């Protein structure tokens, strides 16, 4: 707030600078005084507006300071524009001096340049630091900045997003700072995050979005399942088994807590029940896992030509072999997610006494809740199996101790991808990172 007040003060001076030609005609001052005043005003403008005002240490805090500054600069430029119009109106009505049209034209050009620099500075800051401003809005502003009214609407939307992002991130940082000493996510056993189908545990693009960093910031020890993107359940389970044993060897812990998303939950259950991991797993929490399968997947595969499925599968396997998979199996991964396959797995891989099994799910509220392909998935699943998250029906997600069905307060709902922070977008009424912090904190409170 202090910086914003200083910025408003400097921008008030900028407003005078932007109208210096008019003011120079009103007051008979020596040329030297005009030059000194101009240099002072340019200094204030440069110091408070062009140079980012950083308040906190740390890369993330610097990013937020620059983001806040961008929002404030756009707001300040708007205020200065209004002040310029008022000043011009007052001068034209009350001044006894005769001001020519050329004077007003030159004054307008100078004002436009000065306020334009202010506005451009704010836009550049938001464009380069905001994680919530989408590509679409950025492109619209670049292409339509010159269109009256539309540009104002887009600027207002941009500022609204920036203000929300700043408030969200600032609240999160303050919350983490307040509870840092508690280490509420420092569980007895390390956390193993197990991804779902069609993804891998890449370093460059984390499957779990911002979640791991938030958990680590609150004391958690995080590892990853590292299984291939798609394979038959026994193959994926064996790879998860290897990861569990590696974590135990590396940390010296007796067990791990598994948090698994989508097919990863089925793979993890198989590893526990069939591959001897029951003694090494303290808890398994499944997120939007189709424990009872996807009947729509079976029906769609029955209707689609085999050649078409094989062609898509072949292209997928070629791509993911280059991306790190050793033997990707597109068809086996899909088949194991059908309702018939899951029913068979549920018979041969029952829950093991001594392991805490719990599950949670979410649902979309409409096809507009997510982008392709989840929006299409929602429309396909809705008439066949009712409420769903774009890939899995909510009824199939229930397993063990059911922690409930999540949805947001607004119309968006929470999709299959939202539950792992896939798009890194903040959702009104649902803080995905805080959900996982609370989830892990509960494990800690239970002694896991």
C-alpha positions, 0 to 999 in steps of 0.5 A: 500500500505504501508503494501504491501511495507513492506511485499515485503521488508520482503519477500525479506529478506525471499528470502535470508532466503530460500537460506541460505544454498547456501549463507552459503557456499559462505561466510566464516562467523562465526556460531554466525552471521549465527544464528543471521541473521537467527533469524532476518529473521524469525522474519521479516517473522513472523511479516509481513506475519503470523500475519494479518496486520490490518489497520481499525477498525470494523469487516468488515474492518478487514475481508477485511484487512485479505483478502487483505493480503492473496492476497498480500501473494500469490503475494509475494510468487510468486515473491519470487519464481522467485527471488529464481530461479534467485539467484540460477542461478546467484550463480551457474554461478558466484560463484567460490565455489564448491556447491554439489548436496546435497547443492542444494537439502537441499537449495531447501527443505528449500526454498520450506518450507519457500515459501510454508508457505507464499503461504499457509498463503495466501490461508488460509486467502482468504479461510476464508474471501472471500465471493465471492470464490465459493465452486467449486474453493476451492475444485479444489485448495484443490484437484489439488494444486499439478498439474503443470500449473493447480494450477497456473491457479487456483491460478490466478483465486483465486487472481483475485476474491479476488482482485475484491472483495476487490476493490468492498467492499472498494469502497462501504465502502468509498461511504457509509462513504462519504454520511453517514451524508446525510442519503439518505435512511431515508424516511419519512415512514419506509420500509416494505420488502415483500418476494416472494413465497417459502421463509420465513423471516428467521433471519439466512438467510435473503431473501434479502441478503446484501440489508437490511444492506446496506439500514440501513447503509444509514439511512433506517428503515427496517421491513419485511412482515413475511407472510408464504412461500406459500399460496393463495393471500388473506391469504398472503395479510392478513398476510402482512396487520397484519405486516403493522399495527404492524409497524405503531403501533411500529413506530408511522408512518402514512404509510409504503413504501412497496418493494415487490419481486415476488408474494409478489407484488401481495399479497401486491396489494391485501392487499392495494385494498381489505383489507383496507391498502390503507390509510396505504401504501404510495408506493408499488414498485414491483420487478420482480412481475408476475402481468399478471401471468405465462402462463407456470405455468398453462400449466405445471400443466395441463400436469403434473399428479395430483398425482405428483403435490400433492406429491411434494406439500405435502412434501413441506408443511411438510417441511415448517410447521417445518420451521415456516409456520402455514398452507402452501398451495403449490397448492394455491400459484402456482395457484394464479401465473398463467395468468388466476388467475392474470387476475381475481385478476387485475379485483377485485384489481385495483390500489388505488388513493393516493398510488404510484405504481411502478415496475421494472424487470430484464432479463437473457441473457441465460440459463448460467446466473443462476443455477438450477432451474432458468436456466431450467425455462429460457429455458422453458419460453423463447419459450412460453413468450420470455425474462424472469428472470428464473421464470417470463416473462419480459412483466408480470413485468410491473405495474404502473410507470415502472422503466425499465428492468435491465440487466448486461453489461456482458453475465450473465444477472440478474436473479429472484434471483439476484434481491434479492441478493440470492447468495450474489455474486457480478455481473459485471455491476450491484450492487444490493445493490446500486440499492436498495439504489438508489430506496429508495433514490428516494422515499425519494426525492419524499417525501415518 
